Amino acid sequence: MRMQLETCLAQAGGRSDPRTGSLSTPIHQTATFSHPRLGESTGYDYSRTTNPTRSALEKALAEIDGGARACAFASGMAALDAVVRLVIESKRRRVVCTEDPYGGTIRLLEQFFRPVGVVPVYVDTSDTRAVLRELDAGDVAALVAEIPTNPLMRVADVATLADAAHAAGATMVLDNTFLTPYLFKPLQHGVDIAVYSATKYLSGHNDVVAGAAVCRSEEMGTRLAAIQNAGGGIPGPMDSWLLLRGLKTLAIRMDRQQENAQAIAAFLAGHPRVARVYYPGLAGDPGHERLRRQARGFGGMLSIEVDDPDLVPRALAAVKVFAFAESLGGVESLITFPTVQTHAAMDAAIKDRLGINNRLLRLSIGIENVADLIADLDDALR
Ligand SMILES: Cc1ncc(COP(=O)(O)O)c(C=O)c1O
């Protein structure tokens, strides 16, 4: 029987221990495994290479995204680092990246890959023609996009970009952290590798740092697993288990988070101190139609521009239900000031041009009572 996504999620990691029938995946807190005799192995040798708890997680991640193979990592950045290493095996030099990604993505490309010969190129991935121009210029190892982008919530036409990337001989990589496979299945739209900060919605409780990359082809998955083993940026058994447990409730968390986000976006759109709301769930948002056509929902992230920069420190100090903290996707609502937190690594002139300014706040909406969240924001903004 082919199970629906909600069922796969709820049963993630289930029945991975036929010996005992343990419903919850056992936490194999071990570095190594004893061998029966020379030349024989239980299938597990050393936990950097494989560990049964991590294997259960990776199997679930591949299944949920419909990929051939998934690799779990110690963080979202460790996952992206391994993926960039994989795509540059092609010896092509240019990595075309969305111009407003998570700030750490720029830091990784600029500070660690540019010095070894990689040429990062930034483009507005919601502007398909601009992306095509960069792909036409040739020598592209990969196109790296986010959907929606962080924090400006721009929406790319993923299938068109994936086709164009393939025509240019490049690998299509999508950071799907914001939507998760529950709302958007990148591999069904031609993406080769879906990347996640699993710290966010996949684990969902602001209690673990982890990452994941899911490959459409077995061949890429095998190469990525080799990089994962060589570099060793893996999650430990306990973090793998926490992530598996988080996956079980992804569907209901995400439903509630986006329901709350939709109501909060509508409220903020009419707020006297809010100059602009960035949320593709709003009918007037530039990405609304495009995301509606591609995805099952709009997610639980939104950004706002307030009318006065002096309001920002006051609002951040005044919130009581929202926590002023970096990160997103957990059950607790968070408010972030991107220009000094998540996007500190981005060039100031680029931030200015894009609108990642001293009036922009990013909200990660949790599962709390929506009336409490709205009242908290209203109090803080007034
Ligand atoms: C969209 C996105 N991708 C990647 C990352 C990096 O993930 P991690 O913090 O788990 O390394 C983040 C972190 O905020 C993010 O928001």
The ligand as a Tripos MOL2 file, in Angstrom:
@<TRIPOS>MOLECULE
LIG
   16    16     1     0     0
SMALL
NO_CHARGES

@<TRIPOS>ATOM
      1 C1         16.8070   28.8520    4.8570 C.3       1 LIG1
      2 C2         17.9440   28.4080    5.7270 C.ar      1 LIG1
      3 N1         18.8500   27.5530    5.2290 N.ar      1 LIG1
      4 C3         19.8970   27.1180    5.9720 C.ar      1 LIG1
      5 C4         20.0790   27.5490    7.2710 C.ar      1 LIG1
      6 C5         21.2520   27.0440    8.0620 C.3       1 LIG1
      7 O1         20.8460   26.0210    8.9150 O.3       1 LIG1
      8 P1         21.5660   25.6370   10.2970 P.3       1 LIG1
      9 O2         21.4280   26.8270   11.2010 O.co2     1 LIG1
     10 O3         20.8270   24.4270   10.7580 O.co2     1 LIG1
     11 O4         22.9900   25.3590    9.9820 O.co2     1 LIG1
     12 C6         19.1580   28.4220    7.8270 C.ar      1 LIG1
     13 C7         19.3470   28.8870    9.2150 C.2       1 LIG1
     14 O5         18.6910   29.7900    9.6810 O.2       1 LIG1
     15 C8         18.0690   28.8750    7.0440 C.ar      1 LIG1
     16 O6         17.1600   29.7400    7.5170 O.3       1 LIG1
@<TRIPOS>BOND
     1     1     2 1
     2     2     3 ar
     3     2    15 ar
     4     3     4 ar
     5     4     5 ar
     6     5     6 1
     7     5    12 ar
     8     6     7 1
     9     7     8 1
    10     8     9 2
    11     8    10 1
    12     8    11 1
    13    12    13 1
    14    12    15 ar
    15    13    14 2
    16    15    16 1
@<TRIPOS>SUBSTRUCTURE
     1 LIG1         1 GROUP 0 **** ****
